[in-house]
Amino acid sequence: MIEETAIVTRTAEGIAWVQTRRKAACGDCSLNKGCGVSVLEKMLGDRNTTLKVIDPIASRSGDEVAIGIRESALVEGSVAVYIVPLVAMILFAILGSAVVAPWYGLPAEGSSILMALLGLAVGFGWVSAFSRRIKQDTRYQPIILRKTGYDSVPDRAIPITRI
């Protein structure tokens, strides 16, 4: 489970909207003044992201919570968004130069480019259909795992005091 801390902004029956703060790991890095990631972070600034999440713990507005999503859902979603359109584009480009160009007597380079664009469009169409199919699937949706902060300390915890 991949976890992130967020603040609940509003709630509804079994659902909450939470706000997460986008952050980079530049603060702890010794190269933070010279790398491209830190330059982009400075240009984009601190931005918050609002997410709709499943709320099994009946949180309230203002609660600090830990949200999570399954690793497998993140990997499958990443493959769908990044790999499928790329593979479709490459396969269609090969098809354009190896099949379409000789079949119609067209230049291989032009056919390859046009078919690559068509393949990219087909890949994005597949991603759109995939995202519609998993939209209501709870395996692909983030969920509130627990409240964080001082209020989330279990009742059985024993406070430590100094003597």
N, C-alpha and C positions, 0 to 999 in steps of 0.2 A: 504494500500500500504506500503510495506516495502522498506525503502530508504537507500541508501548508497552514499557517495561522491566518485567520480572517476575523473581521468584525461583522456581526449580524446587523443589517440595516433595516430590514423589515421581514415579517413572517406571515405565513398563511397556513392553512391546514396541511401539515406534513411537509411544507416547503419553506425555505428561507432564502433570502437574497443576502449574500455576504460580499464584503469588499475586501479585496486583498491588495497588498502593496507590491508593485513590481520592484524587484531588487536584483542587483547583480552582486557577484562575489568580489567586487573590486575593492571593497574596504579592507579586506584582509590580505590582499595581494601586494607584493612588493613592487610590482610593475604597473600599479594602477594609474600612474600619470602618463604612461607612454603607450598603452595598448589600444587597439581599435575599439574594444568593447567599452572601455571607460570613456572614450571620446563620444561614442554613440549614447551612452548612459547620460552623459552631461548634456548632450544636445536634446535628447528626448525628455530628460528630467524625470522626476518622480511622478508616476502615474498610478492611479488606482484602477483596479478591474472589478467590476461587479458580476457576480455569478449567481445563477439560480441553482440551489443544491437541495438534496433530500434532507429533511430534518426529522430524524427519529427521536430526538431528545427534547423536543418542544422548547427550543431556545427562544429567547426574547431579544428584542431590538437592543443593541448595545453590548451584547455578550461577546466575549472573545472566545472563539472556537477553533478547533483543529478540524480542517476538512481534508478529505482524502479521496483518491481515485485509485483503482487497481492498476498495477503495472501493466498487466496484459491489455487492458483497455487503452492505455496510453500508447503502447507499442502498436496495437492494431490500428488505432486512429492515425498514428504517424505514418505507418505504411500506406494506409489508404490515401492520406493527403499528399504525401511526398513521392512515394515509390510508384504507385499505380499510374499516375499521369506521365511520369518520366519514362516508365517502361512502355506504355502505350505509344508515346511519342517516338521512341527509338524503333519499336517494331513497325510502326506505320512508315517511318522514314526508310527503313530497309525495304519494306514492301513497295514503297514508291519508286525506289531506284532499281530494284530487282525485278518487279513484276509490271507495274503500271507504265514505266518509261518504255520498256521494250514492246509492250502490248500495243500502246498507242503511238509509238515512234516519237516520243517526247524526249527532251534533254533529261538526263538522269538527275542532275542537280536540282532543277526546278521541280520535278516530280517528287523528289525526296523532301524538299522544303514544304511543298504544299501538303503532302501526305503526313509529314511530321506535325504540322499545324492541325490537321484533321485528327490525328492521333491524340494530340494534347487536348483538343476539345472533347473527344470521346472519353479520355481519362478523367477530365473534370466533370463530365456528365455522370460517369460512374461514381465519382466521389459524392456528387450531389444526391444521387439515388441512395448510396450507402448511408449518408448522414440523415436522410429522411427515414430510412429503415431503422436506424438505431436511436432516433430521437427520444423515444419513450422507453427504451431499454435501460433498466436501472443499472446494468453492469457497466454502462458507459457514462454514467452520470456521477458527479461528485456527491459525497455524502458527508454530513457533519458526524465526526467520530466522537467528540467529547468537548466539554467546555475546558478552557485553559485558564491559567492565571490562578490567583489565590482561592477563588471560589470553587475550583475543581478539585481541591485536595480531598481525598477520601476521608470519611469519618473515622476510620480506624488508624489514621496517621497520628503519630505521637509527636507533639511539638518539642523541639530541642531548645533547652534554655541553658544559658551559661551560669556557672556558679561563681 
